[in-house]
Structures are given as C-alpha cells and as structure tokens.
Amino acid sequence: MEKHILQEYMAHLYRLGVEFVGSTYVGRDITIDELFEGGYHAVFLGHGASLGNQLDVPGADLPGVIMATEFLVRGNLQPELLPEWMREPLPKSERVLVIGGGDTSMDCVRTAVRLGAREVTCAYRRTEAEQKGREEERVHAREEGVRFEYLAAPLRTEAGPDGRVARVHFARMALGEPDESGRRRPVPTGEEFAVEADTVVIAIGYGGDEEVVRMIEGKDVNRSLVTVSPETFETARPGVFAGGDCVKGADLVVTALADGRRAAESIHHYLERLPKKRSSAITGLRTAR
Ligand SMILES: Cc1cc2nc3c(=O)[nH]c(=O)nc-3n(C[C@H](O)[C@H](O)[C@H](O)COP(=O)(O)OP(=O)(O)OC[C@H]3O[C@@H](n4cnc5c(N)ncnc54)[C@H](O)[C@@H]3O)c2cc1C
C-alpha cells in the first residue's frame, strides 16, 4: 500500500483524538496492569503474529542468514524510515535462497529479484500441491525467473572462507501420509543435496508473542495466541479485548480489520456498562495527557 494512504488515515485518527505512543513494547516497557492503573478502562490487544519462526538447524545464525521481515523492510524502505539497527543497506547478493513456501516467501523472492540477485531459489519441504500461498504469486515469481526447489528440508548452513553463509544442505523429502492439516507429510528419502547462496532468507511462518499471552492468562501458559470469546472479543481478563493475527495466527489484513471493528463495538458496550464515575475518569485522563 502506498505510504501516503496510511499517513492520511493516521492524520484522520489524530484529528479524532487518538494518541499514538511509539517505541513501547507492551509486556516489557509497560504491562496491562500498569495501563489499568494509569486510568485506562479497556485494553485492545492487536499485536499481531509478527515473530518470525526461527530455522532450527546448525549455522542458522551465520552472517547472511536473515529473517523474512527484516529482509523485506530493509529491501523496500528508505533507511531513515527504519529503526537504527536496521539502517545498514542489505549487502548486494548474487544468489538468494528463500526457505519457506507461503506468500511471505513469494514476497521475498520477488524482492530479491528487484534487488538485483542473479539467481533466486525458493526451497519448500513439500510440493506445489501442498503450498499454502496463492498460486498467482508463484506464477509471477516464475515469470520473474525464480527457481523452485520442492521436497527440500534444510539440514544445515555452511560458511564460505569469508565467514558468511555460502550454501545450505538439504534433505530430499518424499510425501508420506497426511498430517493433522490434511496435507501429506514430508518424509526424508535419505538423499542430500546443497544449494549455493550468499543470502538465505527464512520465511517459515510467524507466531504470536507468548509474553503478552502470559500477562493475561498467567505465568505458566505456553501459548502464543490470545484466546477470546468469538462474540465479544473479550479475553479471560475483564476489560482486555483482542483481535487480528494475535488471536487467529498469521492471517489477512481484511480479517484483522473486521475483528477490530467488531471488538470496538464490544468495547463500547463494555464501557457503557461501567459505573458513571469510572467513565468520567477517561475524560480526565485524556485531558491530563
Ligand atoms: C511479509 C508479509 C506479507 C503479507 N502480505 C499480505 C497481503 O498481501 N495481504 C493480506 O491481507 N495480508 C498480508 N499479510 C498479513 C497481514 O499483514 C496481517 O494479517 C495483518 O497485518 C494482521 O493485522 P494485525 O493488526 O492483527 O497485526 P499487525 O498488522 O501485525 O500489527 C501488529 C502491530 O503490533 C506491534 N506489536 C507487536 N507486539 C507488540 C507489543 N508487545 N507491544 C507493542 N506493540 C507490539 C507490531 O510491531 C505491529 O506494528 C502479510 C504478512 C506478512 C508478514
């Protein structure tokens, strides 16, 4: 989406009186308890499922191995629009290998083409029939010269003489019985092969933030998605609502928008039910801030 569209919408929200507080990690810099103590009467969690799944193989931390989101934002945005630690431009790559088969991996391969890579490969552990992303994206990627390596599960990455990643070793897979998702499970055939690459992009899905879930559901919880009532979007904690990817897992903009609107209505009803004295405190807080 063109950035001016977002900026215009933000300006509209400012005019409505919305306050934006940046560089604040809810769960570390401020807790939900502190928000309530500070005078807020309801909290909506829309923190998404933005933590990229890590590749758990030896050498996954070599220089030149990069997570999909970082690759995309550093490849697409002007450095001054990025946090300081991301401002260094991406090194020029000749061979980019993207691991993962969803829409994010298609964004990465096509970004790699635009950044001038000579060879771009997408490696996925099943076949195209099981790929979750949109077919149209794969058609466009192929048209742009992207090569697909199917039935390939990464085993380890290997560095070159300069210490940066130089290749990734894969196990050749075959399709076995269907798993719980209904898709046929990839099983190793015993064969191995390697793909040369000077940049390796990890695009193997996203998860939510367990720290935020623990703030609502307790210290012992090991889930990364927030549980809500499907009607009210309220969490187990009164006054705390949630929607979008942090509830559904990585999904779509349109479903997150719909959740936000329905949750807003539900929050409105919740605030209306609060005793009058508490409601007026909101006005006091807004004025004070
Ligand atoms: C590479 C990529 C490409 C995509 N392409 C498409 C597409 O083409 N079409 C489509 O419909 N969808 C696409 N999606 C999915 C879409 O972006 C999400 O489904 C949607 O943005 C979810 O909205 P959300 O409001 O739930 O969360 P998000 O949009 O993820 O917003 C969450 C925000 O909360 C912030 N945050 C996270 N944790 C905290 C915290 N603890 N404290 C404070 N702030 C926090 C994050 O920085 C982020 O700004 C794509 C996703 C990715 C990763």
The ligand as a Gaussian input file, in Angstrom:
#p B3LYP/6-31G(d) Opt

LIG

0 1
 C        5.543000     -10.380000       4.650000
 C        4.053000     -10.352000       4.840000
 C        3.227000     -10.121000       3.754000
 C        1.853000     -10.083000       3.913000
 N        1.074000      -9.838000       2.811000
 C       -0.266000      -9.760000       2.975000
 C       -1.105000      -9.455000       1.870000
 O       -0.647000      -9.275000       0.731000
 N       -2.452000      -9.360000       2.092000
 C       -3.001000      -9.544000       3.328000
 O       -4.214000      -9.427000       3.501000
 N       -2.221000      -9.846000       4.393000
 C       -0.873000      -9.951000       4.243000
 N       -0.082000     -10.242000       5.322000
 C       -0.726000     -10.494000       6.617000
 C       -1.132000      -9.193000       7.287000
 O       -0.018000      -8.315000       7.341000
 C       -1.642000      -9.482000       8.693000
 O       -2.634000     -10.487000       8.654000
 C       -2.250000      -8.232000       9.342000
 O       -1.331000      -7.144000       9.273000
 C       -2.626000      -8.515000      10.791000
 O       -3.041000      -7.305000      11.395000
 P       -2.932000      -7.107000      12.969000
 O       -3.464000      -5.730000      13.204000
 O       -3.553000      -8.249000      13.675000
 O       -1.386000      -7.178000      13.310000
 P       -0.148000      -6.406000      12.657000
 O       -0.518000      -5.711000      11.387000
 O        0.952000      -7.412000      12.622000
 O        0.179000      -5.268000      13.704000
 C        0.678000      -5.561000      14.969000
 C        1.470000      -4.357000      15.461000
 O        1.728000      -4.514000      16.861000
 C        3.116000      -4.267000      17.113000
 N        3.471000      -5.089000      18.280000
 C        3.745000      -6.420000      18.334000
 N        3.980000      -6.809000      19.588000
 C        3.861000      -5.700000      20.355000
 C        3.992000      -5.454000      21.754000
 N        4.272000      -6.423000      22.622000
 N        3.823000      -4.175000      22.203000
 C        3.518000      -3.167000      21.350000
 N        3.372000      -3.347000      20.021000
 C        3.533000      -4.601000      19.533000
 C        3.802000      -4.696000      15.833000
 O        5.061000      -4.041000      15.738000
 C        2.815000      -4.214000      14.780000
 O        3.014000      -2.851000      14.474000
 C        1.296000     -10.294000       5.196000
 C        2.116000     -10.533000       6.290000
 C        3.475000     -10.562000       6.121000
 C        4.370000     -10.809000       7.315000

